[in-house]
Amino acid sequence: MAERPALAIELTQARRLLATISNKVNQVARHANAGDEFYKDAAAAVAAARRVADRMYELVEEVGR
């Protein structure tokens, strides 16, 4: 059961990171929709969001076991 607090901490950190990344993706989308030049790091921001989300799903599965 000692693993649950560690998982809770990691999920909280992942959620914060995902929120930060999501904010960046929203900024990229707003910029692109304004007709301005598309950010070169946009694909990297989306990929990072996917990695964090994937890890969150893994952790949730671990907690459910």
C-alpha positions in Angstrom: 0.0 0.0 0.0 3.0 2.3 0.3 2.9 2.6 -3.5 -0.5 4.5 -3.5 0.9 7.7 -2.0 3.7 7.7 -4.5 1.3 7.2 -7.4 -1.0 10.0 -6.1 2.0 12.4 -6.0 3.0 11.4 -9.5 -0.5 11.8 -10.8 -0.7 15.2 -9.3 2.6 16.2 -10.9 1.5 14.8 -14.2 -1.8 16.7 -14.0 0.0 20.0 -13.4 2.4 19.3 -16.3 -0.5 18.3 -18.6 -2.3 21.6 -17.7 0.9 23.6 -18.6 1.3 21.7 -21.9 -2.4 22.1 -22.7 -2.1 25.9 -22.1 0.8 25.9 -24.6 -1.2 24.0 -27.2 -4.1 26.4 -26.8 -1.7 29.3 -27.4 -0.4 27.6 -30.5 -3.9 27.0 -31.8 -4.9 30.6 -31.1 -1.8 31.8 -32.9 -2.5 29.6 -35.9 -6.1 30.6 -36.1 -5.1 34.2 -36.2 -3.4 33.5 -39.4 0.1 34.1 -38.0 3.1 31.8 -38.7 2.7 28.4 -37.2 5.0 27.7 -34.2 7.8 25.3 -35.1 7.5 23.6 -31.7 3.8 23.0 -32.0 4.2 19.3 -32.9 6.5 18.9 -29.9 4.0 20.5 -27.5 1.3 18.1 -28.8 3.6 15.1 -28.5 4.5 16.1 -24.9 0.8 16.3 -24.0 0.3 12.9 -25.4 3.2 11.4 -23.4 1.9 12.9 -20.2 -1.6 11.8 -20.8 -0.4 8.2 -21.7 1.6 8.1 -18.4 -1.5 9.3 -16.5 -3.6 6.5 -17.9 -0.9 4.0 -17.0 -0.8 5.3 -13.4 -4.6 5.1 -13.1 -4.5 1.5 -14.3 -1.8 0.8 -11.7 -3.9 2.3 -8.9 -6.9 0.3 -10.0 -5.0 -3.0 -9.5 
